[in-house]
């Protein structure tokens, strides 16, 4: 294992290094950006502009880039991509929040009808979720531990009130207000099948025969949780590779989304499928109906320059005709 020996560089030294590597910094705002955004964060946005080392790429069987950027690369263009990504994350977070809240309401209703504490009772959940195997705790046991950890960290007055008056356990309508999106997704997967299917039928998430398909929504929630966490941690979203992708093979019953099945494999792991899922769900849960138009407007302003394009997010050329 190599020892890391690179020294800390001041902003002035970072500027000089960028110039040596071929980056044009045509005005003072570029240098200001290094101080306000940071060299390391911005490096993810100028990565596509770095020159490919043909010989090394041939040896390794994959693209290998040098530290130098292509001739004429200007940091202002990199900053335009960064600003696009910042606005994209705000818009994505807006949609994920509204989808998340809507799912919380539906899961609360499904379990609440079984009892205020049905989420703590394995009898009201899927047997696979509440069963342990090979000495390991069940997923339900793990979920309850997550709930109690969230509850212990909460500073909400209603949480303290339930603790003082009732001994601590939160009813489902309060419990789902303290857990994060990942825990919500986990609980949805743990619902009895009839509860999952009832929820998804109300969102038009159906299979080829028109029956509710809870597995599809469970997959979507996992993918959207990755997008949500990316936005929450201010990481790069626009050309992110998703490790948990939208399963396109299960979309044949949803005509607005079945075009995703025709995507190339690499594009299925990009942002485009997740944005199309958000468009579809926002049509069901949004009360103002403007999010899609805002997304189209933002995407139409993408700063394409021949090096970076919407295709880097998995978008097909005719994406405006395919949106749900």
Buried (B, 14 or more C-beta within 10 A) or exposed (E): EEEEEEEEEEBEEBBEEBEEBBBBBEEEEBBEBBEEBEBEBBEBBBBBBBBEBEEEEEEEEEEBBEEBBBEEBBBBBBBBBBEBBBBBBEBBBBBBEBBBEBBBBBBBBBBBEBBBBBBBEBEBBBEEBBEEEEEEEBBBBBBBEBBBEBBEEBEEEEBEEBBEEEEEBBBBBBBBBBBBBBBBBBBBBBBBEEBBBBBBBBBBBBBEEEEBBBBBBBBBBBBBBBBBBBBEEEEBBBBBEBEEBBBBEBBEBBEBBBBBEEBEEEBBBBBBBBBBBBBBBBBEBBEEEEBBEBBBEBBEEBBEBEBBBBBBBBBBEEBEEBBB
